[in-house]
Amino acid sequence: QAIQAINGSTNMTAEEFTNIIFQKIDVNNDGELTLEEFISGVEKDEDLMELITKSFDLSNVLKVIQNG
């Protein structure tokens, strides 16, 4: 949530973000994601890759840290 706030991406709650990820890449619907499922799912879904890349972009976080 903090990274999303710093990057200005607060249009989605952390729960909504997590639900989208599980809906898209929990292929066996067991409510758990293995690292392999996560990597494979993200690599196959261009929109999800973009969403995750933006959500976990730390460049703005580093700017805030550098500027005090």
N, CA, C and O atoms as a Maestro MAE file, in Angstrom:
{
 s_m_m2io_version
 :::
 2.0.0
}

f_m_ct {
 s_m_title
 :::
 protein
 m_atom[272] {
  # First column is atom index #
  i_m_mmod_type
  r_m_x_coord
  r_m_y_coord
  r_m_z_coord
  i_m_residue_number
  s_m_chain_name
  s_m_pdb_residue_name
  s_m_pdb_atom_name
  i_m_atomic_number
  :::
  1 25 0.820 -1.193 0.000 1 A "GLN " " N  " 7
  2 3 0.000 0.000 0.000 1 A "GLN " " CA " 6
  3 2 0.860 1.251 0.000 1 A "GLN " " C  " 6
  4 15 0.539 2.237 -0.664 1 A "GLN " " O  " 8
  5 25 1.950 1.207 0.746 2 A "ALA " " N  " 7
  6 3 2.834 2.377 0.818 2 A "ALA " " CA " 6
  7 2 3.462 2.658 -0.539 2 A "ALA " " C  " 6
  8 15 3.528 3.811 -0.964 2 A "ALA " " O  " 8
  9 25 3.922 1.624 -1.217 3 A "ILE " " N  " 7
  10 3 4.527 1.815 -2.535 3 A "ILE " " CA " 6
  11 2 3.496 2.369 -3.504 3 A "ILE " " C  " 6
  12 15 3.798 3.270 -4.287 3 A "ILE " " O  " 8
  13 25 2.265 1.831 -3.455 4 A "GLN " " N  " 7
  14 3 1.210 2.341 -4.326 4 A "GLN " " CA " 6
  15 2 0.926 3.814 -4.036 4 A "GLN " " C  " 6
  16 15 0.718 4.598 -4.962 4 A "GLN " " O  " 8
  17 25 0.917 4.192 -2.765 5 A "ALA " " N  " 7
  18 3 0.637 5.580 -2.399 5 A "ALA " " CA " 6
  19 2 1.730 6.509 -2.901 5 A "ALA " " C  " 6
  20 15 1.440 7.581 -3.433 5 A "ALA " " O  " 8
  21 25 2.972 6.109 -2.737 6 A "ILE " " N  " 7
  22 3 4.086 6.946 -3.187 6 A "ILE " " CA " 6
  23 2 4.088 7.079 -4.713 6 A "ILE " " C  " 6
  24 15 4.428 8.135 -5.244 6 A "ILE " " O  " 8
  25 25 3.710 6.010 -5.412 7 A "ASN " " N  " 7
  26 3 3.680 6.036 -6.872 7 A "ASN " " CA " 6
  27 2 2.397 6.642 -7.421 7 A "ASN " " C  " 6
  28 15 2.254 6.789 -8.635 7 A "ASN " " O  " 8
  29 25 1.463 6.996 -6.547 8 A "GLY " " N  " 7
  30 3 0.212 7.592 -6.999 8 A "GLY " " CA " 6
  31 2 -0.761 6.580 -7.565 8 A "GLY " " C  " 6
  32 15 -1.680 6.964 -8.290 8 A "GLY " " O  " 8
  33 25 -0.598 5.316 -7.266 9 A "SER " " N  " 7
  34 3 -1.477 4.271 -7.788 9 A "SER " " CA " 6
  35 2 -2.394 3.766 -6.683 9 A "SER " " C  " 6
  36 15 -2.313 2.604 -6.284 9 A "SER " " O  " 8
  37 25 -3.258 4.629 -6.195 10 A "THR " " N  " 7
  38 3 -4.122 4.254 -5.082 10 A "THR " " CA " 6
  39 2 -5.537 3.942 -5.551 10 A "THR " " C  " 6
  40 15 -6.470 3.964 -4.749 10 A "THR " " O  " 8
  41 25 -5.708 3.652 -6.834 11 A "ASN " " N  " 7
  42 3 -7.032 3.370 -7.359 11 A "ASN " " CA " 6
  43 2 -7.485 1.952 -7.038 11 A "ASN " " C  " 6
  44 15 -8.589 1.565 -7.421 11 A "ASN " " O  " 8
  45 25 -6.666 1.169 -6.349 12 A "MET " " N  " 7
  46 3 -6.980 -0.211 -6.050 12 A "MET " " CA " 6
  47 2 -6.454 -0.546 -4.653 12 A "MET " " C  " 6
  48 15 -5.332 -0.185 -4.299 12 A "MET " " O  " 8
  49 25 -7.279 -1.239 -3.869 13 A "THR " " N  " 7
  50 3 -6.812 -1.636 -2.544 13 A "THR " " CA " 6
  51 2 -5.845 -2.805 -2.679 13 A "THR " " C  " 6
  52 15 -5.787 -3.459 -3.720 13 A "THR " " O  " 8
  53 25 -5.092 -3.060 -1.624 14 A "ALA " " N  " 7
  54 3 -4.180 -4.195 -1.629 14 A "ALA " " CA " 6
  55 2 -4.948 -5.500 -1.803 14 A "ALA " " C  " 6
  56 15 -4.475 -6.423 -2.465 14 A "ALA " " O  " 8
  57 25 -6.136 -5.570 -1.204 15 A "GLU " " N  " 7
  58 3 -6.963 -6.776 -1.336 15 A "GLU " " CA " 6
  59 2 -7.435 -6.968 -2.775 15 A "GLU " " C  " 6
  60 15 -7.408 -8.085 -3.292 15 A "GLU " " O  " 8
  61 25 -7.867 -5.889 -3.423 16 A "GLU " " N  " 7
  62 3 -8.284 -5.979 -4.825 16 A "GLU " " CA " 6
  63 2 -7.120 -6.415 -5.708 16 A "GLU " " C  " 6
  64 15 -7.286 -7.244 -6.602 16 A "GLU " " O  " 8
  65 25 -5.953 -5.857 -5.454 17 A "PHE " " N  " 7
  66 3 -4.746 -6.206 -6.206 17 A "PHE " " CA " 6
  67 2 -4.449 -7.698 -6.062 17 A "PHE " " C  " 6
  68 15 -4.172 -8.382 -7.047 17 A "PHE " " O  " 8
  69 25 -4.508 -8.192 -4.829 18 A "THR " " N  " 7
  70 3 -4.244 -9.609 -4.563 18 A "THR " " CA " 6
  71 2 -5.293 -10.488 -5.243 18 A "THR " " C  " 6
  72 15 -4.953 -11.515 -5.830 18 A "THR " " O  " 8
  73 25 -6.553 -10.095 -5.168 19 A "ASN " " N  " 7
  74 3 -7.613 -10.882 -5.795 19 A "ASN " " CA " 6
  75 2 -7.419 -10.989 -7.298 19 A "ASN " " C  " 6
  76 15 -7.647 -12.052 -7.875 19 A "ASN " " O  " 8
  77 25 -7.002 -9.903 -7.942 20 A "ILE " " N  " 7
  78 3 -6.752 -9.931 -9.389 20 A "ILE " " CA " 6
  79 2 -5.651 -10.921 -9.710 20 A "ILE " " C  " 6
  80 15 -5.771 -11.711 -10.646 20 A "ILE " " O  " 8
  81 25 -4.586 -10.881 -8.939 21 A "ILE " " N  " 7
  82 3 -3.472 -11.797 -9.175 21 A "ILE " " CA " 6
  83 2 -3.929 -13.240 -9.045 21 A "ILE " " C  " 6
  84 15 -3.619 -14.069 -9.901 21 A "ILE " " O  " 8
  85 25 -4.659 -13.547 -7.985 22 A "PHE " " N  " 7
  86 3 -5.118 -14.926 -7.783 22 A "PHE " " CA " 6
  87 2 -6.085 -15.360 -8.880 22 A "PHE " " C  " 6
  88 15 -6.007 -16.495 -9.350 22 A "PHE " " O  " 8
  89 25 -6.994 -14.482 -9.296 23 A "GLN " " N  " 7
  90 3 -7.945 -14.823 -10.354 23 A "GLN " " CA " 6
  91 2 -7.226 -15.152 -11.655 23 A "GLN " " C  " 6
  92 15 -7.637 -16.051 -12.390 23 A "GLN " " O  " 8
  93 25 -6.169 -14.430 -11.933 24 A "LYS " " N  " 7
  94 3 -5.469 -14.604 -13.199 24 A "LYS " " CA " 6
  95 2 -4.491 -15.769 -13.202 24 A "LYS " " C  " 6
  96 15 -4.325 -16.423 -14.233 24 A "LYS " " O  " 8
  97 25 -3.834 -16.049 -12.070 25 A "ILE " " N  " 7
  98 3 -2.726 -17.012 -12.155 25 A "ILE " " CA " 6
  99 2 -2.776 -18.183 -11.179 25 A "ILE " " C  " 6
  100 15 -1.863 -19.008 -11.185 25 A "ILE " " O  " 8
  101 25 -3.808 -18.285 -10.343 26 A "ASP " " N  " 7
  102 3 -3.944 -19.471 -9.483 26 A "ASP " " CA " 6
  103 2 -4.634 -20.554 -10.311 26 A "ASP " " C  " 6
  104 15 -5.830 -20.800 -10.160 26 A "ASP " " O  " 8
  105 25 -3.865 -21.190 -11.181 27 A "VAL " " N  " 7
  106 3 -4.425 -22.083 -12.197 27 A "VAL " " CA " 6
  107 2 -5.124 -23.304 -11.611 27 A "VAL " " C  " 6
  108 15 -6.072 -23.803 -12.218 27 A "VAL " " O  " 8
  109 25 -4.699 -23.794 -10.473 28 A "ASN " " N  " 7
  110 3 -5.348 -24.967 -9.893 28 A "ASN " " CA " 6
  111 2 -6.390 -24.591 -8.836 28 A "ASN " " C  " 6
  112 15 -6.959 -25.464 -8.180 28 A "ASN " " O  " 8
  113 25 -6.635 -23.287 -8.677 29 A "ASN " " N  " 7
  114 3 -7.665 -22.760 -7.773 29 A "ASN " " CA " 6
  115 2 -7.592 -23.322 -6.358 29 A "ASN " " C  " 6
  116 15 -8.620 -23.608 -5.744 29 A "ASN " " O  " 8
  117 25 -6.378 -23.480 -5.843 30 A "ASP " " N  " 7
  118 3 -6.240 -23.983 -4.483 30 A "ASP " " CA " 6
  119 2 -6.080 -22.858 -3.459 30 A "ASP " " C  " 6
  120 15 -5.895 -23.121 -2.271 30 A "ASP " " O  " 8
  121 25 -6.152 -21.610 -3.918 31 A "GLY " " N  " 7
  122 3 -6.036 -20.471 -3.011 31 A "GLY " " CA " 6
  123 2 -4.620 -20.167 -2.585 31 A "GLY " " C  " 6
  124 15 -4.395 -19.338 -1.702 31 A "GLY " " O  " 8
  125 25 -3.660 -20.834 -3.207 32 A "GLU " " N  " 7
  126 3 -2.252 -20.608 -2.909 32 A "GLU " " CA " 6
  127 2 -1.488 -20.453 -4.212 32 A "GLU " " C  " 6
  128 15 -1.852 -21.033 -5.234 32 A "GLU " " O  " 8
  129 25 -0.427 -19.663 -4.162 33 A "LEU " " N  " 7
  130 3 0.429 -19.500 -5.338 33 A "LEU " " CA " 6
  131 2 1.826 -19.983 -5.017 33 A "LEU " " C  " 6
  132 15 2.451 -19.537 -4.055 33 A "LEU " " O  " 8
  133 25 2.300 -20.893 -5.830 34 A "THR " " N  " 7
  134 3 3.706 -21.264 -5.713 34 A "THR " " CA " 6
  135 2 4.502 -20.212 -6.474 34 A "THR " " C  " 6
  136 15 3.947 -19.462 -7.277 34 A "THR " " O  " 8
  137 25 5.777 -20.163 -6.224 35 A "LEU " " N  " 7
  138 3 6.628 -19.231 -6.958 35 A "LEU " " CA " 6
  139 2 6.556 -19.527 -8.451 35 A "LEU " " C  " 6
  140 15 6.539 -18.609 -9.270 35 A "LEU " " O  " 8
  141 25 6.515 -20.800 -8.800 36 A "GLU " " N  " 7
  142 3 6.446 -21.186 -10.206 36 A "GLU " " CA " 6
  143 2 5.142 -20.711 -10.849 36 A "GLU " " C  " 6
  144 15 5.158 -20.205 -11.971 36 A "GLU " " O  " 8
  145 25 4.007 -20.868 -10.147 37 A "GLU " " N  " 7
  146 3 2.725 -20.385 -10.671 37 A "GLU " " CA " 6
  147 2 2.771 -18.873 -10.883 37 A "GLU " " C  " 6
  148 15 2.320 -18.363 -11.909 37 A "GLU " " O  " 8
  149 25 3.323 -18.167 -9.897 38 A "PHE " " N  " 7
  150 3 3.378 -16.720 -9.972 38 A "PHE " " CA " 6
  151 2 4.206 -16.261 -11.169 38 A "PHE " " C  " 6
  152 15 3.757 -15.435 -11.963 38 A "PHE " " O  " 8
  153 25 5.413 -16.799 -11.293 39 A "ILE " " N  " 7
  154 3 6.306 -16.399 -12.385 39 A "ILE " " CA " 6
  155 2 5.686 -16.752 -13.735 39 A "ILE " " C  " 6
  156 15 5.660 -15.921 -14.643 39 A "ILE " " O  " 8
  157 25 5.197 -17.954 -13.866 40 A "SER " " N  " 7
  158 3 4.602 -18.395 -15.121 40 A "SER " " CA " 6
  159 2 3.390 -17.544 -15.488 40 A "SER " " C  " 6
  160 15 3.233 -17.136 -16.639 40 A "SER " " O  " 8
  161 25 2.539 -17.282 -14.504 41 A "GLY " " N  " 7
  162 3 1.342 -16.488 -14.752 41 A "GLY " " CA " 6
  163 2 1.645 -15.068 -15.164 41 A "GLY " " C  " 6
  164 15 1.020 -14.536 -16.081 41 A "GLY " " O  " 8
  165 25 2.594 -14.454 -14.496 42 A "VAL " " N  " 7
  166 3 2.953 -13.071 -14.825 42 A "VAL " " CA " 6
  167 2 3.613 -12.994 -16.198 42 A "VAL " " C  " 6
  168 15 3.356 -12.062 -16.959 42 A "VAL " " O  " 8
  169 25 4.456 -13.962 -16.516 43 A "GLU " " N  " 7
  170 3 5.121 -13.968 -17.819 43 A "GLU " " CA " 6
  171 2 4.125 -14.120 -18.960 43 A "GLU " " C  " 6
  172 15 4.369 -13.621 -20.059 43 A "GLU " " O  " 8
  173 25 3.010 -14.798 -18.719 44 A "LYS " " N  " 7
  174 3 2.019 -15.049 -19.769 44 A "LYS " " CA " 6
  175 2 0.988 -13.943 -19.909 44 A "LYS " " C  " 6
  176 15 0.275 -13.899 -20.911 44 A "LYS " " O  " 8
  177 25 0.888 -13.053 -18.936 45 A "ASP " " N  " 7
  178 3 -0.163 -12.032 -18.934 45 A "ASP " " CA " 6
  179 2 0.464 -10.640 -18.984 45 A "ASP " " C  " 6
  180 15 0.967 -10.128 -17.983 45 A "ASP " " O  " 8
  181 25 0.422 -10.048 -20.163 46 A "GLU " " N  " 7
  182 3 1.063 -8.744 -20.381 46 A "GLU " " CA " 6
  183 2 0.466 -7.654 -19.492 46 A "GLU " " C  " 6
  184 15 1.199 -6.822 -18.958 46 A "GLU " " O  " 8
  185 25 -0.860 -7.652 -19.330 47 A "ASP " " N  " 7
  186 3 -1.507 -6.637 -18.490 47 A "ASP " " CA " 6
  187 2 -1.104 -6.784 -17.031 47 A "ASP " " C  " 6
  188 15 -0.861 -5.795 -16.339 47 A "ASP " " O  " 8
  189 25 -1.035 -8.022 -16.574 48 A "LEU " " N  " 7
  190 3 -0.626 -8.267 -15.193 48 A "LEU " " CA " 6
  191 2 0.831 -7.872 -14.976 48 A "LEU " " C  " 6
  192 15 1.176 -7.312 -13.936 48 A "LEU " " O  " 8
  193 25 1.678 -8.161 -15.946 49 A "MET " " N  " 7
  194 3 3.084 -7.767 -15.854 49 A "MET " " CA " 6
  195 2 3.194 -6.251 -15.724 49 A "MET " " C  " 6
  196 15 3.974 -5.753 -14.912 49 A "MET " " O  " 8
  197 25 2.425 -5.520 -16.511 50 A "GLU " " N  " 7
  198 3 2.460 -4.054 -16.450 50 A "GLU " " CA " 6
  199 2 1.942 -3.560 -15.096 50 A "GLU " " C  " 6
  200 15 2.520 -2.649 -14.502 50 A "GLU " " O  " 8
  201 25 0.852 -4.163 -14.610 51 A "LEU " " N  " 7
  202 3 0.286 -3.774 -13.323 51 A "LEU " " CA " 6
  203 2 1.283 -4.001 -12.194 51 A "LEU " " C  " 6
  204 15 1.462 -3.133 -11.339 51 A "LEU " " O  " 8
  205 25 1.928 -5.151 -12.188 52 A "ILE " " N  " 7
  206 3 2.900 -5.459 -11.137 52 A "ILE " " CA " 6
  207 2 4.127 -4.565 -11.254 52 A "ILE " " C  " 6
  208 15 4.650 -4.091 -10.245 52 A "ILE " " O  " 8
  209 25 4.584 -4.334 -12.471 53 A "THR " " N  " 7
  210 3 5.753 -3.472 -12.671 53 A "THR " " CA " 6
  211 2 5.484 -2.073 -12.123 53 A "THR " " C  " 6
  212 15 6.335 -1.497 -11.445 53 A "THR " " O  " 8
  213 25 4.304 -1.528 -12.413 54 A "LYS " " N  " 7
  214 3 3.960 -0.200 -11.910 54 A "LYS " " CA " 6
  215 2 3.788 -0.203 -10.394 54 A "LYS " " C  " 6
  216 15 4.200 0.737 -9.714 54 A "LYS " " O  " 8
  217 25 3.181 -1.256 -9.873 55 A "SER " " N  " 7
  218 3 2.906 -1.315 -8.440 55 A "SER " " CA " 6
  219 2 4.173 -1.460 -7.613 55 A "SER " " C  " 6
  220 15 4.238 -0.988 -6.478 55 A "SER " " O  " 8
  221 25 5.172 -2.109 -8.180 56 A "PHE " " N  " 7
  222 3 6.398 -2.350 -7.423 56 A "PHE " " CA " 6
  223 2 7.573 -1.526 -7.932 56 A "PHE " " C  " 6
  224 15 8.732 -1.857 -7.681 56 A "PHE " " O  " 8
  225 25 7.266 -0.459 -8.645 57 A "ASP " " N  " 7
  226 3 8.300 0.454 -9.099 57 A "ASP " " CA " 6
  227 2 8.822 1.218 -7.888 57 A "ASP " " C  " 6
  228 15 8.087 1.989 -7.271 57 A "ASP " " O  " 8
  229 25 10.076 1.007 -7.555 58 A "LEU " " N  " 7
  230 3 10.656 1.623 -6.361 58 A "LEU " " CA " 6
  231 2 11.399 2.922 -6.649 58 A "LEU " " C  " 6
  232 15 11.975 3.511 -5.734 58 A "LEU " " O  " 8
  233 25 11.400 3.384 -7.898 59 A "SER " " N  " 7
  234 3 12.157 4.587 -8.225 59 A "SER " " CA " 6
  235 2 11.644 5.806 -7.450 59 A "SER " " C  " 6
  236 15 12.439 6.615 -6.974 59 A "SER " " O  " 8
  237 25 10.327 5.939 -7.322 60 A "ASN " " N  " 7
  238 3 9.789 7.067 -6.552 60 A "ASN " " CA " 6
  239 2 10.092 6.919 -5.065 60 A "ASN " " C  " 6
  240 15 10.308 7.914 -4.373 60 A "ASN " " O  " 8
  241 25 10.109 5.694 -4.576 61 A "VAL " " N  " 7
  242 3 10.458 5.452 -3.175 61 A "VAL " " CA " 6
  243 2 11.893 5.912 -2.920 61 A "VAL " " C  " 6
  244 15 12.173 6.562 -1.913 61 A "VAL " " O  " 8
  245 25 12.794 5.571 -3.834 62 A "LEU " " N  " 7
  246 3 14.193 5.976 -3.686 62 A "LEU " " CA " 6
  247 2 14.335 7.495 -3.720 62 A "LEU " " C  " 6
  248 15 15.149 8.056 -2.987 62 A "LEU " " O  " 8
  249 25 13.550 8.166 -4.564 63 A "LYS " " N  " 7
  250 3 13.589 9.636 -4.622 63 A "LYS " " CA " 6
  251 2 13.156 10.234 -3.290 63 A "LYS " " C  " 6
  252 15 13.769 11.182 -2.800 63 A "LYS " " O  " 8
  253 25 12.100 9.676 -2.707 64 A "VAL " " N  " 7
  254 3 11.617 10.183 -1.419 64 A "VAL " " CA " 6
  255 2 12.687 9.993 -0.352 64 A "VAL " " C  " 6
  256 15 12.920 10.892 0.456 64 A "VAL " " O  " 8
  257 25 13.333 8.843 -0.340 65 A "ILE " " N  " 7
  258 3 14.385 8.569 0.633 65 A "ILE " " CA " 6
  259 2 15.555 9.535 0.443 65 A "ILE " " C  " 6
  260 15 16.077 10.082 1.414 65 A "ILE " " O  " 8
  261 25 15.960 9.741 -0.796 66 A "GLN " " N  " 7
  262 3 17.090 10.622 -1.079 66 A "GLN " " CA " 6
  263 2 16.795 12.067 -0.709 66 A "GLN " " C  " 6
  264 15 17.690 12.801 -0.289 66 A "GLN " " O  " 8
  265 25 15.548 12.471 -0.864 67 A "ASN " " N  " 7
  266 3 15.187 13.862 -0.586 67 A "ASN " " CA " 6
  267 2 14.763 14.091 0.860 67 A "ASN " " C  " 6
  268 15 14.315 15.177 1.227 67 A "ASN " " O  " 8
  269 25 14.913 13.051 1.669 68 A "GLY " " N  " 7
  270 3 14.600 13.200 3.092 68 A "GLY " " CA " 6
  271 2 13.149 13.011 3.364 68 A "GLY " " C  " 6
  272 15 12.719 13.104 4.514 68 A "GLY " " O  " 8
  :::
 }
 m_bond[271] {
  # First column is bond index #
  i_m_from
  i_m_to
  i_m_order
  :::
  1 1 2 1
  2 2 3 1
  3 3 4 2
  4 3 5 1
  5 5 6 1
  6 6 7 1
  7 7 8 2
  8 7 9 1
  9 9 10 1
  10 10 11 1
  11 11 12 2
  12 11 13 1
  13 13 14 1
  14 14 15 1
  15 15 16 2
  16 15 17 1
  17 17 18 1
  18 18 19 1
  19 19 20 2
  20 19 21 1
  21 21 22 1
  22 22 23 1
  23 23 24 2
  24 23 25 1
  25 25 26 1
  26 26 27 1
  27 27 28 2
  28 27 29 1
  29 29 30 1
  30 30 31 1
  31 31 32 2
  32 31 33 1
  33 33 34 1
  34 34 35 1
  35 35 36 2
  36 35 37 1
  37 37 38 1
  38 38 39 1
  39 39 40 2
  40 39 41 1
  41 41 42 1
  42 42 43 1
  43 43 44 2
  44 43 45 1
  45 45 46 1
  46 46 47 1
  47 47 48 2
  48 47 49 1
  49 49 50 1
  50 50 51 1
  51 51 52 2
  52 51 53 1
  53 53 54 1
  54 54 55 1
  55 55 56 2
  56 55 57 1
  57 57 58 1
  58 58 59 1
  59 59 60 2
  60 59 61 1
  61 61 62 1
  62 62 63 1
  63 63 64 2
  64 63 65 1
  65 65 66 1
  66 66 67 1
  67 67 68 2
  68 67 69 1
  69 69 70 1
  70 70 71 1
  71 71 72 2
  72 71 73 1
  73 73 74 1
  74 74 75 1
  75 75 76 2
  76 75 77 1
  77 77 78 1
  78 78 79 1
  79 79 80 2
  80 79 81 1
  81 81 82 1
  82 82 83 1
  83 83 84 2
  84 83 85 1
  85 85 86 1
  86 86 87 1
  87 87 88 2
  88 87 89 1
  89 89 90 1
  90 90 91 1
  91 91 92 2
  92 91 93 1
  93 93 94 1
  94 94 95 1
  95 95 96 2
  96 95 97 1
  97 97 98 1
  98 98 99 1
  99 99 100 2
  100 99 101 1
  101 101 102 1
  102 102 103 1
  103 103 104 2
  104 103 105 1
  105 105 106 1
  106 106 107 1
  107 107 108 2
  108 107 109 1
  109 109 110 1
  110 110 111 1
  111 111 112 2
  112 111 113 1
  113 113 114 1
  114 114 115 1
  115 115 116 2
  116 115 117 1
  117 117 118 1
  118 118 119 1
  119 119 120 2
  120 119 121 1
  121 121 122 1
  122 122 123 1
  123 123 124 2
  124 123 125 1
  125 125 126 1
  126 126 127 1
  127 127 128 2
  128 127 129 1
  129 129 130 1
  130 130 131 1
  131 131 132 2
  132 131 133 1
  133 133 134 1
  134 134 135 1
  135 135 136 2
  136 135 137 1
  137 137 138 1
  138 138 139 1
  139 139 140 2
  140 139 141 1
  141 141 142 1
  142 142 143 1
  143 143 144 2
  144 143 145 1
  145 145 146 1
  146 146 147 1
  147 147 148 2
  148 147 149 1
  149 149 150 1
  150 150 151 1
  151 151 152 2
  152 151 153 1
  153 153 154 1
  154 154 155 1
  155 155 156 2
  156 155 157 1
  157 157 158 1
  158 158 159 1
  159 159 160 2
  160 159 161 1
  161 161 162 1
  162 162 163 1
  163 163 164 2
  164 163 165 1
  165 165 166 1
  166 166 167 1
  167 167 168 2
  168 167 169 1
  169 169 170 1
  170 170 171 1
  171 171 172 2
  172 171 173 1
  173 173 174 1
  174 174 175 1
  175 175 176 2
  176 175 177 1
  177 177 178 1
  178 178 179 1
  179 179 180 2
  180 179 181 1
  181 181 182 1
  182 182 183 1
  183 183 184 2
  184 183 185 1
  185 185 186 1
  186 186 187 1
  187 187 188 2
  188 187 189 1
  189 189 190 1
  190 190 191 1
  191 191 192 2
  192 191 193 1
  193 193 194 1
  194 194 195 1
  195 195 196 2
  196 195 197 1
  197 197 198 1
  198 198 199 1
  199 199 200 2
  200 199 201 1
  201 201 202 1
  202 202 203 1
  203 203 204 2
  204 203 205 1
  205 205 206 1
  206 206 207 1
  207 207 208 2
  208 207 209 1
  209 209 210 1
  210 210 211 1
  211 211 212 2
  212 211 213 1
  213 213 214 1
  214 214 215 1
  215 215 216 2
  216 215 217 1
  217 217 218 1
  218 218 219 1
  219 219 220 2
  220 219 221 1
  221 221 222 1
  222 222 223 1
  223 223 224 2
  224 223 225 1
  225 225 226 1
  226 226 227 1
  227 227 228 2
  228 227 229 1
  229 229 230 1
  230 230 231 1
  231 231 232 2
  232 231 233 1
  233 233 234 1
  234 234 235 1
  235 235 236 2
  236 235 237 1
  237 237 238 1
  238 238 239 1
  239 239 240 2
  240 239 241 1
  241 241 242 1
  242 242 243 1
  243 243 244 2
  244 243 245 1
  245 245 246 1
  246 246 247 1
  247 247 248 2
  248 247 249 1
  249 249 250 1
  250 250 251 1
  251 251 252 2
  252 251 253 1
  253 253 254 1
  254 254 255 1
  255 255 256 2
  256 255 257 1
  257 257 258 1
  258 258 259 1
  259 259 260 2
  260 259 261 1
  261 261 262 1
  262 262 263 1
  263 263 264 2
  264 263 265 1
  265 265 266 1
  266 266 267 1
  267 267 268 2
  268 267 269 1
  269 269 270 1
  270 270 271 1
  271 271 272 2
  :::
 }
}
